[in-house]
Amino acid sequence: MVGRRISDEQLIEIIEAAIFVADKPVSKRHLKDTVLNDLAISMARINDAVEAIQVHYQTRGIRLVEVGLSLIHISEPTRRY
């Protein structure tokens, strides 16, 4: 069965929301197998979306980082306010 298609922007929004509400770090594979399961999404697109989220947060007070194979939001410790 072919999953439905979504835009890159929609993919970014889904991944960002899933990571934000997760009660623990999540892996890209876990995202693909759960919240993205019914979508036609390659790991390459997931990697690109995560990279876009990381770039977006470069100018903010939080970061999206990979710890091992998992993704987690952290505060930016060097940010001056």
C-alpha positions in Angstrom: 0.0 0.0 0.0 1.4 3.4 -1.0 1.2 6.1 1.8 -0.2 9.5 1.1 2.1 12.3 0.1 2.8 15.4 2.0 4.8 18.6 1.4 8.2 19.2 2.9 6.7 21.9 5.1 4.0 19.6 6.4 6.7 17.0 7.1 8.7 19.5 9.1 5.6 20.5 11.1 4.7 16.9 11.9 8.3 16.0 13.0 8.7 19.2 15.0 5.5 18.6 16.8 6.2 15.0 17.5 9.6 15.7 19.0 8.2 18.7 21.0 5.5 16.6 22.7 7.5 13.5 23.2 8.2 12.6 26.9 11.6 11.2 26.0 14.1 11.5 23.1 12.9 9.9 19.9 14.8 8.4 17.0 14.2 9.2 13.3 13.4 5.5 12.9 10.8 5.7 15.6 9.2 8.8 14.0 9.1 6.9 10.6 7.5 3.8 12.3 4.9 5.7 14.3 3.7 9.2 13.4 4.9 8.9 9.8 3.9 5.3 9.3 1.0 5.9 6.9 2.9 8.4 4.8 5.2 7.9 1.9 8.3 9.3 3.6 11.9 8.2 3.0 14.6 8.4 5.6 16.4 10.9 3.3 13.3 13.2 3.6 13.2 12.8 7.3 16.9 13.6 7.6 16.4 16.7 5.4 13.4 17.8 7.6 15.4 17.4 10.8 18.2 19.4 9.3 15.8 22.2 8.3 14.4 22.2 11.9 17.9 22.4 13.3 18.8 25.4 11.0 15.5 27.1 12.0 16.4 26.9 15.6 20.0 28.3 15.1 18.7 31.8 15.8 16.5 30.8 18.8 17.0 30.0 22.4 16.6 26.2 21.9 18.3 23.6 19.8 17.3 20.3 18.3 20.2 18.0 18.8 20.9 14.3 18.2 22.1 12.4 21.2 23.1 9.0 20.0 20.3 8.0 17.6 17.7 10.2 19.3 16.5 13.7 18.8 15.8 16.1 21.7 15.1 19.8 22.2 17.6 21.5 24.6 18.0 25.1 25.7 20.9 27.1 24.2 23.3 27.6 27.1 25.4 30.3 25.4 22.5 32.5 24.3 22.8 36.0 25.8 19.5 37.8 26.6 
